[in-house]
């Protein structure tokens, strides 16, 4: 049920996950990627070197 709730939040908000100055670790983006079943998952490094990822659509 928690996974479904997380998926719905990601699906509705289509947000970008970024932890600001601390960056995002691979585990965080792995979680976003796992719940991004019907969306488009993207991952990139920002200009400051921080990892960011997103799940859009669905």
C-alpha positions in Angstrom: 0.0 0.0 0.0 2.9 2.4 0.8 4.4 1.7 -2.6 1.1 2.5 -4.3 0.7 5.7 -2.4 4.3 6.8 -3.4 3.6 5.9 -7.0 0.4 7.9 -7.0 2.2 10.9 -5.5 4.9 10.7 -8.2 2.4 10.2 -10.9 0.2 13.1 -10.0 3.0 15.6 -9.2 5.4 14.5 -12.0 8.0 16.1 -9.8 11.8 16.2 -10.0 13.6 14.6 -7.1 16.7 16.5 -6.0 18.2 16.9 -2.5 19.6 20.3 -3.2 23.2 20.9 -2.0 23.6 17.3 -0.7 22.7 15.7 -4.1 20.7 12.5 -4.4 22.2 9.1 -3.8 21.6 6.2 -6.1 19.3 4.5 -3.7 16.9 7.5 -3.8 16.7 7.5 -7.6 16.5 3.7 -7.6 13.3 4.1 -5.5 11.9 6.7 -7.9 12.8 4.4 -10.9 11.1 1.4 -9.2 7.7 3.2 -8.8 7.9 4.8 -12.2 6.0 2.0 -13.9 3.9 3.9 -16.4 5.9 7.1 -16.6 9.2 8.1 -18.2 12.2 7.9 -15.8 15.1 10.3 -16.3 18.3 10.8 -14.4 21.0 13.4 -14.8 23.7 15.4 -13.1 23.1 19.1 -12.5 25.7 21.7 -13.2 26.8 21.6 -9.6 27.4 17.9 -9.8 24.3 16.8 -7.8 22.3 13.8 -9.1 18.7 14.5 -10.0 16.0 12.2 -11.3 12.3 12.4 -12.3 9.3 10.3 -13.3 7.0 12.1 -15.6 3.7 11.0 -17.1 1.9 7.8 -16.9 
